[in-house]
Amino acid sequence: MNHFALFRILFACFLLYVAWPYIPTMETGLEMTFWGVWLLLFVLIVGGNGLRFLQMRVTTGLPKEEQSRERAREH
């Protein structure tokens, strides 16, 4: 369901819009760490849902044509 992935991307962008004014006001190391982790999670959420929205999948192993050839060799 691509509309759920799009909704998650839009919601993450809305949260970034709300948080953006507070990011430049960081002063301590703890605040920098918090916003760094927060922005890293934002990138992971947008990236993961972006791949889902575009229906890109990471495939492991051999392509189907080569799998059928391997099965034929085994038998």
C-alpha distances in whole Angstrom, upper triangle without the diagonal:
4,6,6,7,9,11,12,13,15,16,18,19,21,22,24,25,27,28,29,33,34,33,36,38,38,41,41,40,38,36,36,34,32,31,30,28,26,26,25,22,21,21,19,16,16,16,14,11,12,12,9,8,11,10,13,14,18,20,23,26,27,25,25,28,30,29,30,33,34,33,36,38,38,39
4,5,5,6,9,10,11,12,14,16,17,18,20,21,23,25,26,27,30,31,31,34,36,36,39,40,38,36,35,34,32,30,29,28,27,24,23,23,20,19,18,17,14,13,14,12,9,10,10,7,5,8,8,12,14,17,19,23,26,27,25,25,28,30,29,31,34,34,34,37,39,39,40
4,5,5,6,9,10,10,12,14,15,16,18,20,21,22,24,25,29,30,29,32,35,35,38,39,38,36,34,33,32,30,28,28,27,24,23,23,21,18,19,18,15,14,15,14,10,11,13,10,8,11,12,15,17,20,23,26,29,31,29,29,32,34,33,35,38,38,38,41,43,43,44
4,5,5,6,9,10,10,12,14,15,16,18,20,21,22,24,27,28,28,31,33,33,36,36,35,33,31,31,30,27,26,26,24,21,21,21,18,16,17,16,13,12,14,12,9,11,12,9,8,12,12,15,17,20,22,25,29,30,29,29,33,34,33,35,38,38,38,41,43,42,44
4,5,5,6,9,10,11,12,14,15,17,18,20,21,22,26,27,26,29,31,31,34,34,33,31,29,29,27,25,24,23,22,19,19,18,15,14,14,13,10,9,10,9,5,7,9,6,6,9,10,12,14,17,20,23,26,28,27,28,31,32,31,33,36,36,36,39,41,41,42
4,5,5,6,9,10,11,12,14,15,16,18,20,21,24,25,25,28,30,30,34,35,34,32,30,29,28,26,24,24,22,20,19,19,17,14,14,14,11,9,11,11,7,8,10,9,6,10,12,14,16,19,22,26,29,30,29,30,33,34,34,36,39,39,39,42,44,44,45
4,5,5,6,9,10,10,12,14,15,16,18,20,23,24,24,27,29,29,33,33,33,31,28,28,27,25,23,23,22,19,18,19,16,14,15,15,11,11,13,13,9,11,13,12,10,13,15,17,19,22,25,28,32,33,32,33,36,37,37,39,41,42,42,45,46,46,48
4,5,5,6,9,10,11,12,14,15,16,18,21,22,21,25,27,27,30,30,29,27,25,25,24,21,20,20,18,16,15,16,13,11,12,12,8,8,11,10,7,9,12,11,10,14,15,17,18,20,24,26,30,32,31,32,35,36,36,38,41,40,41,44,45,45,47
4,5,5,6,9,10,11,12,14,15,16,20,21,20,23,25,25,29,29,29,27,24,24,23,21,19,19,18,15,14,14,12,9,10,11,7,5,9,9,7,7,11,10,9,12,14,16,18,20,23,26,30,32,31,32,35,36,36,38,40,40,41,44,45,45,47
4,5,5,6,9,10,10,12,14,15,18,20,19,22,25,25,29,30,29,28,25,25,24,22,19,20,19,16,15,17,15,11,13,14,11,9,12,13,10,11,14,14,12,15,17,19,21,23,27,30,33,35,34,35,38,39,39,41,44,44,44,47,49,49,51
4,5,5,6,9,10,11,12,14,17,18,18,21,23,23,27,28,28,26,23,23,23,20,18,19,18,14,14,16,13,10,13,14,10,10,13,14,11,13,16,15,14,17,19,21,23,25,28,31,34,36,36,37,40,41,40,43,45,45,46,49,50,50,52
4,5,5,6,9,10,10,12,15,16,15,19,21,21,24,25,24,22,20,20,19,16,14,15,14,11,10,12,10,7,9,10,7,7,11,12,10,12,15,15,14,17,19,20,22,23,27,29,33,35,35,36,39,40,39,42,44,44,45,48,49,49,51
4,5,5,6,9,10,10,14,15,15,17,20,20,24,25,25,23,21,20,20,18,15,16,16,12,11,13,12,8,10,12,10,8,12,14,12,12,16,16,15,17,20,21,23,25,28,31,35,37,36,38,40,41,41,44,46,46,47,49,51,51,53
4,5,5,6,9,10,13,14,15,18,19,20,24,25,25,24,21,21,21,18,16,18,17,14,13,16,14,11,13,15,13,12,15,17,15,15,19,19,18,20,23,24,26,28,32,34,38,40,39,41,44,45,44,47,49,49,50,52,54,54,56
4,5,5,6,8,11,12,12,16,17,17,21,22,22,20,17,18,18,15,13,15,14,10,11,13,12,9,12,14,12,12,15,17,15,16,20,20,19,22,24,25,27,28,32,34,38,40,40,41,44,45,44,47,49,49,50,53,54,53,56
4,5,5,6,9,10,10,13,15,15,19,20,20,19,16,16,16,14,11,13,13,9,8,12,11,8,10,13,12,11,14,16,16,16,19,20,19,22,24,25,26,27,31,33,37,39,39,41,44,44,44,47,49,48,50,53,54,53,56
4,6,5,8,10,11,13,15,16,20,22,23,21,18,18,19,17,14,16,16,13,12,15,15,12,14,17,15,14,17,19,18,18,22,22,21,23,26,27,29,30,34,36,40,42,42,44,46,47,47,49,52,51,52,55,56,56,59
4,6,7,8,10,13,14,15,19,21,22,20,17,17,19,16,13,16,16,13,13,16,15,13,16,18,16,16,20,21,20,21,24,25,24,26,29,29,31,33,36,38,42,44,44,46,49,49,49,52,54,53,54,57,59,58,60
4,6,6,7,10,11,12,16,17,18,16,13,13,15,12,9,12,13,10,10,14,13,11,14,17,16,16,19,21,20,21,24,25,24,27,29,29,31,32,36,37,41,44,44,46,49,49,48,51,53,53,54,57,58,57,60
4,5,5,8,10,11,15,17,18,17,14,13,15,13,10,12,14,11,10,14,15,12,14,17,17,16,19,21,21,21,24,26,25,27,29,29,31,32,36,38,42,44,44,46,49,49,49,52,54,53,54,57,58,58,60
4,6,7,8,10,14,16,18,18,14,14,17,15,12,15,17,14,13,17,18,16,18,21,20,20,23,25,25,25,28,29,28,30,33,33,35,36,40,42,45,48,47,50,52,53,53,56,57,57,58,61,62,62,64
4,6,5,7,11,13,15,14,10,11,14,12,9,13,14,12,12,16,17,15,18,21,20,20,23,25,25,26,29,30,29,31,34,34,35,36,40,41,45,47,48,50,53,53,53,56,57,57,58,61,62,61,64
4,5,6,10,12,13,12,9,8,11,10,7,9,12,10,10,13,15,13,15,18,19,19,21,23,24,24,27,28,28,30,32,32,33,33,37,39,42,45,45,48,50,50,50,53,55,54,55,59,59,59,62
4,6,9,12,13,14,10,10,13,13,10,12,15,14,13,16,18,17,18,21,22,22,24,26,27,27,30,31,31,32,35,34,36,36,40,41,45,47,47,50,53,53,53,56,57,56,58,61,61,61,64
4,6,10,12,12,9,10,13,12,11,13,16,15,15,18,20,19,21,24,24,24,26,29,29,29,32,34,34,35,38,37,39,39,42,44,47,50,50,53,56,55,55,58,60,59,61,64,64,64,67
4,6,8,9,6,6,10,10,8,11,13,13,14,16,18,18,20,22,23,24,25,28,28,29,32,33,33,35,37,36,37,37,41,42,45,48,49,51,54,54,54,57,58,57,59,62,62,62,65
4,7,8,7,7,11,11,11,13,16,16,17,19,21,21,23,25,26,27,28,31,32,32,35,36,37,38,40,39,40,40,43,44,48,50,51,54,57,56,56,59,61,59,61,64,64,64,67
4,5,5,6,9,10,11,12,14,15,17,18,20,21,23,25,26,27,28,30,32,33,35,36,37,39,40,39,40,39,43,43,46,49,51,53,56,55,55,58,60,58,60,63,63,62,65
4,5,5,6,9,10,10,12,14,15,16,18,20,21,22,24,26,27,28,30,31,33,34,35,37,38,37,37,36,40,40,43,46,48,50,53,52,52,55,57,55,57,60,60,59,62
4,5,5,6,9,10,11,12,14,15,17,18,20,21,22,24,26,27,28,30,32,33,34,36,37,36,36,35,39,39,43,46,47,49,52,52,51,54,56,54,56,59,59,58,61
4,5,5,6,8,10,10,12,14,15,16,18,20,21,22,24,26,27,28,30,31,32,34,36,35,35,35,38,39,43,46,47,49,52,51,51,54,56,54,56,59,59,58,61
4,5,5,6,9,10,10,12,14,15,16,18,20,21,22,24,26,26,28,30,31,32,34,33,33,33,36,37,40,43,44,47,50,49,49,52,54,52,54,57,57,56,59
4,6,5,6,8,10,10,12,14,15,16,18,20,21,22,24,25,27,28,30,31,33,31,31,31,34,35,38,41,42,45,48,47,46,50,51,50,51,54,54,54,57
4,5,5,6,9,10,11,12,14,15,16,18,20,21,22,24,26,27,28,30,31,31,31,30,34,35,38,41,42,44,47,47,46,50,51,50,51,54,55,54,57
4,5,5,6,8,10,10,12,14,15,16,18,20,21,22,24,25,26,28,30,29,29,29,33,34,38,40,41,44,46,46,46,49,51,49,51,54,54,54,57
4,5,5,6,9,10,11,12,14,15,16,18,20,21,22,24,25,27,28,27,28,27,30,31,35,38,38,41,44,43,43,46,48,47,48,51,52,51,54
4,5,5,6,9,10,10,12,14,15,16,18,19,21,22,24,25,27,26,26,25,28,29,33,36,37,39,42,42,41,44,46,45,46,49,49,49,52
4,5,5,6,9,10,11,12,14,15,16,18,20,21,22,24,25,25,25,25,29,30,34,37,37,39,43,42,42,45,47,46,47,50,51,50,53
4,5,5,6,9,10,10,12,14,15,16,18,20,20,22,24,23,24,24,28,29,33,35,36,38,41,41,40,44,45,44,46,49,49,49,52
4,5,5,6,9,10,10,12,14,15,17,18,20,21,22,21,21,21,25,26,29,32,33,35,38,38,37,41,42,41,43,46,46,46,48
4,5,5,6,8,10,10,12,14,15,16,18,20,21,20,20,20,24,25,29,32,32,34,37,37,36,40,42,40,42,45,45,45,47
4,5,5,6,8,10,11,12,14,15,16,18,20,19,20,21,24,26,30,32,33,35,38,38,37,40,42,41,43,46,47,46,49
4,6,5,6,8,10,10,12,14,15,16,18,17,18,18,22,24,27,30,30,32,35,35,35,38,40,39,40,43,44,44,46
4,6,5,6,8,10,11,12,14,15,16,15,15,16,19,21,24,27,27,30,33,33,32,35,37,36,37,41,41,41,43
4,5,5,6,8,10,11,12,14,15,15,16,16,20,22,26,28,28,30,33,34,33,36,38,37,38,41,42,42,44
4,6,5,6,9,10,10,12,14,14,15,17,20,23,26,28,28,30,33,33,33,36,38,38,39,42,43,43,45
4,6,5,6,9,10,10,12,11,12,13,17,19,23,25,25,27,30,30,30,33,35,34,36,38,39,39,42
4,5,5,6,9,10,10,10,10,11,15,17,21,23,23,25,28,28,28,31,33,32,33,36,37,37,39
4,5,5,6,8,9,10,11,13,17,20,23,25,24,26,29,30,29,32,34,34,35,38,39,39,41
4,5,5,6,8,9,11,13,17,20,23,25,24,25,28,29,29,31,34,34,35,37,39,39,41
4,5,5,6,5,7,9,13,16,19,21,20,22,25,25,25,28,30,30,31,34,35,35,37
4,5,5,6,8,11,14,17,20,22,21,22,25,26,25,28,30,30,31,33,35,35,37
4,5,8,10,14,17,20,23,24,23,24,27,28,28,30,32,33,33,36,38,38,39
4,6,9,12,15,18,21,22,20,22,24,26,26,28,30,31,31,34,36,36,38
4,6,10,12,16,19,19,18,18,21,23,23,24,27,28,28,31,32,33,34
4,7,9,13,16,17,15,17,20,21,21,23,25,25,27,29,30,31,33
4,6,10,13,14,13,15,18,18,18,21,23,23,24,26,28,28,30
4,7,10,12,12,14,17,17,17,20,22,21,22,25,26,26,29
4,7,8,8,11,14,14,13,16,18,17,19,22,22,22,25
4,7,9,11,14,13,12,15,17,15,17,20,20,20,23
4,7,9,11,10,9,12,13,12,14,17,17,17,20
4,6,8,6,6,10,10,9,12,14,14,15,18
4,6,5,6,9,10,11,12,14,15,17,19
4,5,5,6,9,10,11,12,14,15,17
4,5,5,6,9,10,11,13,15,16
4,5,5,6,9,10,10,12,14
4,5,5,6,9,10,11,13
4,5,5,6,9,10,11
4,5,5,6,9,10
4,5,5,6,9
4,5,5,6
4,5,5
4,6
4
